[in-house]
Amino acid sequence: MSIRDLARELYRAQQEVERLEKLLLSALPQEETVIQCELQDARAERQQLQKMINGHKDSSPLPRKF
């Protein structure tokens, strides 16, 4: 997956986290548990994508000694 595709997925995941956080603020008490579970999953996905992007950017070849 290219870094551009990863960035798009990261943006989508960030938007989903923000949407769920706003939804949680106005949720009824019986809905909070479900939304919190979804929010936890969305945050985990966002974190995983962020790590993938950071790893992709940091993956430079090892320095060679001449």
Contacts in CASP RR format, 6 or more apart in sequence:
PFRMAT RR
TARGET T0000
AUTHOR 0000-0000-0000
METHOD contacts of the structure
MODEL  1
MSIRDLARELYRAQQEVERLEKLLLSALPQEETVIQCELQDARAERQQLQ
KMINGHKDSSPLPRKF
1 52 0 8 1.000
3 53 0 8 1.000
3 56 0 8 1.000
3 57 0 8 1.000
6 49 0 8 1.000
6 52 0 8 1.000
6 53 0 8 1.000
6 56 0 8 1.000
7 53 0 8 1.000
9 49 0 8 1.000
10 46 0 8 1.000
10 49 0 8 1.000
10 50 0 8 1.000
10 53 0 8 1.000
13 42 0 8 1.000
13 45 0 8 1.000
13 46 0 8 1.000
13 49 0 8 1.000
14 46 0 8 1.000
16 42 0 8 1.000
16 45 0 8 1.000
16 46 0 8 1.000
17 39 0 8 1.000
17 42 0 8 1.000
17 43 0 8 1.000
17 46 0 8 1.000
20 35 0 8 1.000
20 38 0 8 1.000
20 39 0 8 1.000
20 42 0 8 1.000
21 39 0 8 1.000
23 35 0 8 1.000
24 32 0 8 1.000
24 35 0 8 1.000
24 36 0 8 1.000
24 39 0 8 1.000
27 35 0 8 1.000
END
